[in-house]
Amino acid sequence: MQAIVDFIRELYKTQEFIPLHEPKFIGNEKKYLNECIDSTFVSSVGVFVNRFEEEFAKYIGSKYAVAVVNGTAALHISLLLADVQEEDEVLTQPLTFIATCNAISYCGAKPIFVDVDLDTLGMSPKSLESFLEKNCEIQNHQCINKATKNIIRACVPMHTFGHPCKIDAIQKICEKWHIVLVEDAAESLGSFYKDKHTGTFGKLGAFSFNGNKIITSGGGGVIVTDDEHLAKKAKHLTTTAKLPHPYEYTHDMIGYNYRMPNLNAALLVAQMEKLEQFLASKRKLTEEYANFFAQFDDIEFIREPKEAHSNYWLQAVMLQNNEEREAFLQYLNKHNVMTRPIWRLMSELEMFADCQKTDLSNAEYLQERVVNLPSSVRV
Ligand SMILES: *Cc1c(COP(=O)(O)O)cnc(C)c1O
């Protein structure tokens, strides 16, 4: 195990603490922040917000992008735009960050947990389809859960660590069952499935720019869609639903104050300029890790799935079992090399313990074995 610590120290050329993922500010961040401060437009309107939205939409190939305060807010609004209401149910995967399930809960809806695939770490289209066939029927163009009589309104797969899940197959299933596809693409900026950017398969997609993501605005998120009506509604809902007027304050519904401040957008525009460089650095890191771990029979370095191009946001290995995972985590963390286990399954958390779920063998298998390695960009 010391060989692993030594190798990672060599990768990062330091004897100090090595974090899991730290941001890098090596471009125009300070320049744009100064411009933003000098303009006095530091808050909810300003040129950087518009510039970011345009550049982001262009990069991922969606028609519209609406910047918001964080990825959780992006998911929340996306689900509201998918018409998720109280008592509705939303399909998702148990292997995800809590934000996915929190956003579903903010709408008053309940998650249903569908197993993941071992090769993508994301939602399994097979498990999804078999759940729907066994438990649901279509009535009036809506998917009804026969057990609860509730509407299954949306499906939220997540691209784990930046590895795209089988999103085209999931898209087809959702279409057939009249379920709105909302992608949690929080971790997958720069990841493509069959040459199409993640987040653009669903009716709506949500990204995060939290401090630990591939690029950051301190805190931030964005909603993407090709639907002009939804994009307008997203902007309206996230800006307190204020009607445009030179001086009157009139609001036509209960909206949210979810707009990304211009200061954060200034930082983000500078970060976007470095995205290609960050992606290249991560890919190089992947090759070095993969070559190194090839010598261990009992440690599998996790590669991108077939037909996918991953951003390799977080590098990961799969260990033999829970004991080996524990030993690995203890040794590396004790030696100041930060490693972290994959999330505890959402279906095992108290708040979601009574939610419906499929057989979750794959998610349970991964929970016991997957560990993230230091993944910061090296520049
Ligand atoms: C980071 C993340 C989010 C959003 O997180 P915020 O901190 O609210 O920006 C949502 N889903 C997943 C899977 C994430 O990793």
The ligand as a MOL file (V3000), in Angstrom:
LIG
                    3D

  0  0  0     0  0            999 V3000
M  V30 BEGIN CTAB
M  V30 COUNTS 15 15 0 0 0
M  V30 BEGIN ATOM
M  V30 1 C -22.5070 18.2750 -7.0670 0
M  V30 2 C -23.7290 17.5180 -7.3730 0
M  V30 3 C -24.9990 18.1340 -7.4320 0
M  V30 4 C -25.2510 19.5820 -7.1680 0
M  V30 5 O -24.6190 20.0600 -6.0700 0
M  V30 6 P -24.5550 21.6140 -5.6360 0
M  V30 7 O -23.5710 21.5390 -4.5280 0
M  V30 8 O -25.9210 21.9840 -5.2170 0
M  V30 9 O -24.0690 22.4440 -6.7840 0
M  V30 10 C -26.0830 17.3630 -7.7900 0
M  V30 11 N -25.9620 16.0590 -8.0930 0
M  V30 12 C -24.7800 15.4390 -8.0440 0
M  V30 13 C -24.7020 14.0040 -8.4200 0
M  V30 14 C -23.6150 16.1300 -7.6850 0
M  V30 15 O -22.4490 15.4830 -7.6470 0
M  V30 END ATOM
M  V30 BEGIN BOND
M  V30 1 1 1 2
M  V30 2 1 2 3
M  V30 3 2 2 14
M  V30 4 1 3 4
M  V30 5 2 3 10
M  V30 6 1 4 5
M  V30 7 1 5 6
M  V30 8 2 6 7
M  V30 9 1 6 8
M  V30 10 1 6 9
M  V30 11 1 10 11
M  V30 12 2 11 12
M  V30 13 1 12 13
M  V30 14 1 12 14
M  V30 15 1 14 15
M  V30 END BOND
M  V30 END CTAB
M  END
